[in-house]
Amino acid sequence: MSIDLRLNDYMHNIKTLRTFVSAIEPVLIKEADENFKKNGSDLLPVLVAMHGQNPDMVDLDEEKKKRIIKKFDLEITDKNKIKFKNHEAAKKFNETFDKVRMMQKQIEMLYENSLMNLVMYFETLISNLIKQHLSEHGDVKKKTLSFEQISQMGSIEEAKEFLLDKEVHDLMYQGFDDWIAYLKRQLKLSMGYLENCNNQIIEILQRRNLIIHNGGKVNNIYLSRVKGKRDQELKIGDRVLVKKEYLDDAIDLIESIGTLILLEYWKKRKADDTKRGYVLGELTYEHMKEDRWGIVKSYSYFLMNDNGLPQGTRLTAKVNYWQSHKWLNEFEMVKNDVMNADFSANSRDYQLCLLALQDKKERFIELLPEVCPNDIPLEAFREWPIFKEMRDLEATKEFIKKQSSKITVMTPEMEKELELTESEIAVGIETLDAEKNMQDKR
């Protein structure tokens, strides 16, 4: 499979995962909320129990506490625990509690299963790259098979495939650090983009392992491999949860790292393939529209430093890299570069983007009529995030209003006027034929 198709397959999986979570999550949350609104009052005894165990945890005055005890016919034991004296009240409480817990578990399962799928996509990407390299450059001639294994093979190709799969399986079993070491050593990838997130990726993989093999409970393996890599105090037996924010961050990171690995491999094999810039540029813009500026920053940094791509592609990436810092509230990191940049030799659309980043409002307003809609269509100007703050200026709003009024809407009457009759079309064809005959004679 070609690298661009492999990248397309990977991105399709990630996008499908995002869409799946976005579609299912609100349904589950809505059902849980509706159930709690309908039956939540049945769980009021929980407040009494929690208040008894830790009064500071629950704000419950004595009067309200007495009303709950009376309503549910509760008894407070010597150990500050509650006991139902009424069987029906106890039954209703347990049914409601079980349903609430089940609905909460459904949401947890959505996040946990999504994390497992995410890691599976990433591991598949890595294993496929390793297998491709081994099939092209690996030496399986020195590998041996037993007579029994050979007898089960249908052909030499099957035997070769078996040896390749076994070597990939053995390497993938070793762990993330060994995968990366192999890619650096054998595929000659630099992988500098892992420098600031290597530990986070290890934690994601280890958390997935906990969910699959240990019910999400922390064990010695997790602590030994993640120790010092996350600012949290965990001990053996603690249960790690996959919350929505954690899952979103994990998807962003795993997507970007997997994509950058493929792109660097693409660059290594076909340094001058400009299609790489187009593909990543499209991906970058998709994430811009979703405000995923961390991904935009990583993709743009890769593009702006890819010397095999056209200068225009790299300049666009630099602008996007700068604006990603702006929307991530990290503008100070690139401010000197932005303020000292000189785009006078570049086209006017780049100049307008730079003025927006430099927050030079007056010069921006002066240049705007020259650029839009000639170099930047009005619809693009309305959409591009880089102009977000400038669009809030009164002068810009007035400009957009005037430009919008100039857009001609094609009415049915106008369309009718432009229609040609059959006779007019026939005359036109005859005229073209006559002109062609004259040219042929010449």
C-alpha positions as CSV (number, residue, x, y, z in Angstrom):
1,M,0.0,0.0,0.0
2,S,1.3,3.5,-0.9
3,I,2.1,5.9,1.9
4,D,-0.7,8.4,1.0
5,L,-3.2,5.5,1.0
6,R,-1.9,4.3,4.3
7,L,-2.3,7.8,5.7
8,N,-5.8,8.1,4.2
9,D,-6.7,4.8,5.9
10,Y,-5.3,6.0,9.3
11,M,-7.1,9.3,9.1
12,H,-10.3,7.7,8.1
13,N,-10.2,5.5,11.2
14,I,-9.4,8.5,13.5
15,K,-12.2,10.6,11.9
16,T,-14.7,7.7,12.2
17,L,-13.8,7.4,15.9
18,R,-14.3,11.1,16.5
19,T,-17.6,11.0,14.7
20,F,-18.7,7.9,16.6
21,V,-18.0,9.4,20.0
22,S,-19.6,12.7,19.0
23,A,-22.8,10.9,17.9
24,I,-23.2,8.4,20.8
25,E,-22.0,10.6,23.7
26,P,-24.8,13.1,23.7
27,V,-27.4,10.4,23.5
28,L,-26.1,8.6,26.5
29,I,-25.7,11.8,28.5
30,K,-29.2,12.9,27.6
31,E,-30.7,9.6,28.7
32,A,-28.7,9.7,32.0
33,D,-29.8,13.3,32.7
34,E,-33.5,12.5,31.9
35,N,-33.4,9.5,34.2
36,F,-31.8,11.4,37.0
37,K,-34.4,14.3,36.7
38,K,-37.2,11.8,36.7
39,N,-36.0,9.5,39.5
40,G,-33.2,11.4,41.2
41,S,-35.3,12.2,44.3
42,D,-35.3,8.4,45.0
43,L,-31.5,8.8,45.7
44,L,-31.8,11.4,48.5
45,P,-30.9,8.8,51.1
46,V,-27.4,8.9,49.6
47,L,-27.0,12.5,50.9
48,V,-27.8,11.4,54.4
49,A,-25.3,8.5,54.2
50,M,-22.6,10.8,52.8
51,H,-23.3,13.5,55.4
52,G,-23.0,10.9,58.1
53,Q,-19.6,9.7,56.8
54,N,-18.2,13.1,56.1
55,P,-20.3,16.2,57.0
56,D,-17.9,18.5,55.2
57,M,-18.6,16.7,51.9
58,V,-22.3,17.4,51.7
59,D,-24.1,20.7,52.6
60,L,-27.1,19.2,54.3
61,D,-28.9,21.1,57.2
62,E,-30.5,19.2,60.0
63,E,-34.1,20.1,59.0
64,K,-33.7,18.8,55.4
65,K,-31.9,15.7,56.8
66,K,-34.9,15.0,59.1
67,R,-37.4,15.3,56.2
68,I,-35.4,12.8,54.1
69,I,-35.2,10.3,57.0
70,K,-38.9,10.6,57.6
71,K,-39.9,10.4,53.9
72,F,-37.9,7.2,53.3
73,D,-38.4,5.8,56.8
74,L,-34.7,5.5,57.4
75,E,-32.7,4.5,60.5
76,I,-29.3,5.9,61.3
77,T,-27.0,3.2,62.8
78,D,-24.3,3.7,65.4
79,K,-21.7,3.9,62.6
80,N,-23.6,6.8,60.9
81,K,-24.9,4.5,58.1
82,I,-28.4,4.4,56.9
83,K,-30.8,1.5,57.0
84,F,-34.2,1.2,55.3
85,K,-37.0,0.1,57.5
86,N,-39.5,0.1,54.6
87,H,-38.9,-2.8,52.1
88,E,-40.6,-0.9,49.1
89,A,-38.5,2.2,49.7
90,A,-35.4,0.1,49.8
91,K,-36.3,-1.7,46.6
92,K,-37.1,1.5,44.7
93,F,-33.8,3.1,45.9
94,N,-31.8,0.1,44.8
95,E,-33.5,0.0,41.4
96,T,-32.9,3.7,40.8
97,F,-29.3,3.5,42.0
98,D,-28.5,0.5,39.8
99,K,-30.0,2.3,36.7
100,V,-28.0,5.5,37.4
101,R,-24.9,3.4,37.8
102,M,-25.5,1.4,34.7
103,M,-26.0,4.6,32.6
104,Q,-22.8,6.1,34.0
105,K,-21.0,2.8,33.2
106,Q,-22.3,3.1,29.6
107,I,-20.6,6.5,29.2
108,E,-17.4,5.1,30.8
109,M,-17.5,2.2,28.4
110,L,-17.8,4.5,25.4
111,Y,-14.7,6.4,26.4
112,E,-12.7,3.2,27.4
113,N,-13.6,1.3,24.2
114,S,-12.8,4.4,22.1
115,L,-9.4,4.6,23.7
116,M,-8.8,0.9,23.0
117,N,-9.7,1.4,19.3
118,L,-7.5,4.5,19.1
119,V,-4.4,2.6,20.4
120,M,-5.3,-0.3,18.0
121,Y,-5.2,2.0,15.0
122,F,-1.8,3.4,16.2
123,E,-0.3,0.0,16.7
124,T,-1.6,-1.2,13.4
125,L,0.1,1.8,11.7
126,I,3.4,1.0,13.3
127,S,3.3,-2.7,12.6
128,N,2.4,-2.1,9.0
129,L,5.3,0.2,8.5
130,I,7.7,-2.3,10.1
131,K,6.3,-5.1,8.0
132,Q,6.6,-3.0,4.8
133,H,10.2,-2.2,5.6
134,L,11.0,-5.9,6.4
135,S,9.4,-7.1,3.2
136,E,11.5,-4.7,1.2
137,H,14.8,-4.7,3.1
138,G,14.6,-7.5,5.7
139,D,16.6,-10.7,5.3
140,V,14.3,-13.7,6.0
141,K,16.6,-16.1,4.2
142,K,18.5,-16.6,7.5
143,K,15.3,-17.5,9.4
144,T,14.5,-21.1,10.0
145,L,11.3,-23.1,10.2
146,S,10.7,-26.5,11.7
147,F,9.7,-29.4,9.5
148,E,6.2,-29.4,11.0
149,Q,5.8,-25.7,10.2
150,I,7.0,-26.2,6.7
151,S,4.5,-29.0,6.2
152,Q,1.7,-26.6,7.1
153,M,2.8,-24.0,4.5
154,G,1.2,-24.1,1.1
155,S,4.0,-22.2,-0.7
156,I,7.3,-20.3,-0.3
157,E,5.3,-17.1,-0.2
158,E,3.2,-18.3,2.7
159,A,6.4,-19.3,4.5
160,K,7.9,-15.8,3.9
161,E,4.7,-14.2,5.1
162,F,4.7,-16.3,8.2
163,L,8.3,-15.3,9.0
164,L,7.5,-11.6,8.4
165,D,4.4,-11.7,10.7
166,K,6.4,-13.5,13.4
167,E,9.2,-10.9,13.3
168,V,6.7,-8.0,13.4
169,H,4.8,-9.7,16.3
170,D,7.9,-10.3,18.3
171,L,9.0,-6.6,17.9
172,M,5.5,-5.2,18.7
173,Y,5.4,-7.3,21.8
174,Q,8.4,-5.5,23.2
175,G,6.8,-2.1,23.7
176,F,6.7,1.5,22.4
177,D,10.3,2.4,23.1
178,D,11.5,-0.6,21.1
179,W,9.2,0.3,18.2
180,I,10.6,3.8,18.1
181,A,14.2,2.6,18.3
182,Y,13.5,0.3,15.4
183,L,12.0,3.1,13.2
184,K,14.9,5.4,14.0
185,R,17.5,2.7,13.4
186,Q,16.1,0.9,10.4
187,L,13.9,3.4,8.7
188,K,16.3,6.3,9.5
189,L,13.5,8.5,10.9
190,S,14.5,11.4,13.2
191,M,11.2,11.6,15.1
192,G,12.0,14.9,16.8
193,Y,8.3,15.4,17.2
194,L,8.3,12.8,20.0
195,E,10.6,14.8,22.2
196,N,7.9,16.5,24.3
197,C,5.2,13.9,24.2
198,N,7.0,10.5,24.4
199,N,6.0,10.0,28.1
200,Q,2.4,10.9,27.4
201,I,2.1,8.3,24.6
202,I,3.5,5.7,26.9
203,E,0.9,6.5,29.6
204,I,-1.9,6.2,27.0
205,L,-0.7,2.8,25.9
206,Q,-0.3,1.6,29.5
207,R,-3.7,2.9,30.5
208,R,-5.2,0.9,27.6
209,N,-3.4,-2.1,28.9
210,L,-4.8,-1.6,32.4
211,I,-8.3,-1.4,30.9
212,I,-7.9,-4.6,28.9
213,H,-5.9,-6.8,31.3
214,N,-6.6,-5.4,34.8
215,G,-10.1,-3.8,34.9
216,G,-8.6,-0.4,34.8
217,K,-6.8,-0.9,38.2
218,V,-3.2,0.3,38.6
219,N,-0.6,-2.4,38.9
220,N,3.2,-2.6,39.3
221,I,3.7,-2.7,35.5
222,Y,1.9,0.6,35.0
223,L,3.7,2.3,37.9
224,S,7.1,1.1,36.7
225,R,6.6,2.3,33.1
226,V,4.7,5.5,33.8
227,K,6.5,6.5,37.1
228,G,7.7,10.1,36.8
229,K,5.9,10.6,33.5
230,R,2.6,12.0,34.9
231,D,2.0,14.5,37.7
232,Q,-0.3,12.3,39.7
233,E,-0.1,10.1,42.8
234,L,-1.3,6.7,42.1
235,K,-1.0,3.5,44.0
236,I,-1.6,-0.2,43.3
237,G,-5.3,-0.9,43.2
238,D,-6.4,2.6,42.3
239,R,-8.8,2.7,39.3
240,V,-7.8,5.0,36.4
241,L,-10.7,6.5,34.5
242,V,-11.0,7.6,30.9
243,K,-12.8,10.9,31.0
244,K,-13.9,13.0,27.9
245,E,-11.1,15.5,28.2
246,Y,-8.5,12.7,28.5
247,L,-9.9,10.9,25.5
248,D,-10.0,14.1,23.4
249,D,-6.4,14.8,24.2
250,A,-5.4,11.2,23.5
251,I,-7.1,11.2,20.1
252,D,-5.4,14.5,19.2
253,L,-2.0,13.3,20.2
254,I,-2.2,9.8,18.7
255,E,-3.5,11.2,15.4
256,S,-0.8,13.8,15.1
257,I,2.1,11.5,16.0
258,G,0.9,8.7,13.7
259,T,0.4,11.2,10.9
260,L,3.9,12.7,11.4
261,I,5.5,9.3,11.4
262,L,3.9,8.5,8.1
263,L,4.8,11.9,6.6
264,E,8.4,11.6,7.7
265,Y,8.6,8.2,6.1
266,W,7.0,9.6,3.0
267,K,9.5,12.4,3.0
268,K,12.4,9.9,3.4
269,R,11.2,7.8,0.4
270,K,10.0,10.6,-1.9
271,A,11.5,13.9,-0.8
272,D,10.3,16.0,-3.7
273,D,6.7,14.6,-3.8
274,T,4.6,17.8,-3.5
275,K,1.4,15.8,-2.9
276,R,2.6,15.5,0.6
277,G,2.2,19.2,1.2
278,Y,-1.3,19.2,-0.3
279,V,-2.5,16.3,1.8
280,L,-1.2,17.7,5.0
281,G,-2.4,21.2,4.1
282,E,-6.0,19.8,3.7
283,L,-5.7,18.0,7.1
284,T,-4.4,21.1,8.8
285,Y,-7.3,23.2,7.5
286,E,-9.9,20.7,8.7
287,H,-8.4,20.9,12.2
288,M,-8.4,24.7,12.0
289,K,-12.1,24.7,11.5
290,E,-12.5,22.6,14.7
291,D,-10.1,24.8,16.7
292,R,-7.7,21.9,17.3
293,W,-4.7,24.2,17.4
294,G,-2.3,21.8,19.0
295,I,-2.6,19.5,15.9
296,V,-2.4,22.5,13.6
297,K,0.8,23.6,15.3
298,S,2.5,20.2,14.9
299,Y,1.4,19.7,11.3
300,S,2.4,23.3,10.3
301,Y,5.8,22.9,11.9
302,F,6.5,19.8,9.9
303,L,5.4,21.5,6.7
304,M,7.4,24.7,7.1
305,N,10.6,22.7,7.6
306,D,10.0,20.3,4.7
307,N,12.5,21.5,2.1
308,G,11.1,19.2,-0.5
309,L,7.9,21.3,-0.8
310,P,7.3,24.5,-2.8
311,Q,8.1,27.8,-1.0
312,G,4.5,28.8,-1.1
313,T,3.4,25.7,0.8
314,R,6.1,26.3,3.4
315,L,5.2,29.9,3.8
316,T,1.5,29.1,4.3
317,A,2.6,26.6,7.0
318,K,4.7,29.2,8.7
319,V,1.7,31.6,8.9
320,N,-0.5,28.7,10.3
321,Y,2.2,27.8,12.8
322,W,2.3,31.4,14.0
323,Q,-1.5,31.7,14.3
324,S,-1.7,28.3,16.1
325,H,0.5,29.9,18.8
326,K,-1.8,32.9,18.9
327,W,-4.9,30.8,19.5
328,L,-3.1,28.6,22.0
329,N,-2.2,31.7,24.0
330,E,1.5,31.1,23.3
331,F,2.0,34.0,21.0
332,E,5.0,35.3,23.1
333,M,7.0,32.3,21.8
334,V,6.8,33.5,18.2
335,K,6.1,37.2,18.7
336,N,9.6,38.4,17.7
337,D,9.5,36.3,14.5
338,V,6.1,37.6,13.6
339,M,6.8,41.3,14.3
340,N,10.1,41.2,12.4
341,A,8.8,39.3,9.4
342,D,8.9,41.0,6.0
343,F,6.4,39.8,3.4
344,S,6.8,42.7,1.1
345,A,8.1,40.4,-1.6
346,N,5.2,38.0,-1.2
347,S,1.7,38.3,-2.7
348,R,-0.9,40.5,-1.0
349,D,-2.9,37.7,0.6
350,Y,0.2,36.8,2.6
351,Q,0.8,40.4,3.5
352,L,-2.8,40.7,4.8
353,C,-2.4,37.6,6.9
354,L,0.8,39.0,8.4
355,L,-0.9,42.3,9.3
356,A,-3.6,40.4,11.1
357,L,-1.0,38.5,13.1
358,Q,0.9,41.7,13.9
359,D,-2.4,43.4,14.9
360,K,-1.7,46.4,12.6
361,K,-5.3,47.4,12.2
362,E,-5.0,50.6,10.1
363,R,-2.7,49.0,7.5
364,F,-4.9,45.9,7.4
365,I,-8.0,48.0,6.6
366,E,-6.1,49.9,3.9
367,L,-4.9,46.7,2.2
368,L,-8.2,44.8,2.6
369,P,-10.0,46.2,-0.5
370,E,-7.0,45.4,-2.7
371,V,-6.9,41.8,-1.5
372,C,-10.6,40.8,-1.1
373,P,-12.2,39.6,-3.2
374,N,-9.5,39.6,-5.9
375,D,-6.9,37.4,-4.1
376,I,-9.0,36.1,-1.2
377,P,-12.7,35.4,-2.0
378,L,-15.2,37.0,0.4
379,E,-16.4,33.7,1.7
380,A,-12.8,32.6,2.5
381,F,-12.2,35.9,4.3
382,R,-15.3,35.3,6.4
383,E,-14.2,31.8,7.2
384,W,-10.4,31.9,7.8
385,P,-9.5,31.9,11.5
386,I,-6.6,34.2,11.0
387,F,-8.9,37.1,10.3
388,K,-11.2,36.4,13.3
389,E,-10.2,39.4,15.4
390,M,-10.0,41.7,12.4
391,R,-13.6,40.8,11.3
392,D,-14.8,42.3,14.6
393,L,-13.6,45.8,13.6
394,E,-16.4,48.1,12.5
395,A,-14.5,49.1,9.3
396,T,-14.2,45.4,8.4
397,K,-17.9,44.8,9.1
398,E,-18.8,47.7,6.8
399,F,-16.5,46.3,4.1
400,I,-18.1,42.9,4.3
401,K,-21.5,44.4,4.1
402,K,-20.7,46.4,1.0
403,Q,-19.0,43.4,-0.7
404,S,-22.0,41.2,0.1
405,S,-24.3,43.7,-1.6
406,K,-22.3,43.4,-4.8
407,I,-22.8,39.7,-5.1
408,T,-25.3,39.1,-7.9
409,V,-28.0,36.6,-7.3
410,M,-29.0,34.8,-10.5
411,T,-32.8,35.1,-10.8
412,P,-35.0,32.8,-12.9
413,E,-35.5,35.7,-15.3
414,M,-31.8,36.3,-15.7
415,E,-31.2,32.6,-16.3
416,K,-33.9,32.6,-19.0
417,E,-32.3,35.6,-20.8
418,L,-29.0,33.6,-20.9
419,E,-30.6,30.5,-22.4
420,L,-29.9,29.8,-26.1
421,T,-32.5,28.5,-28.4
422,E,-31.9,25.3,-30.5
423,S,-31.6,27.4,-33.6
424,E,-29.0,29.8,-32.0
425,I,-27.0,26.8,-30.8
426,A,-27.1,25.3,-34.3
427,V,-25.9,28.6,-35.9
428,G,-23.1,28.8,-33.3
429,I,-21.9,25.3,-34.2
430,E,-22.0,26.0,-38.0
431,T,-20.0,29.2,-37.4
432,L,-17.3,27.3,-35.4
433,D,-17.2,24.6,-38.1
434,A,-16.7,27.2,-40.8
435,E,-13.9,28.9,-38.8
436,K,-12.2,25.6,-38.3
437,N,-12.3,24.8,-42.1
438,M,-10.8,28.1,-42.8
439,Q,-8.0,27.5,-40.4
440,D,-7.4,24.0,-41.9
441,K,-7.1,25.6,-45.4
442,R,-4.6,28.1,-44.1
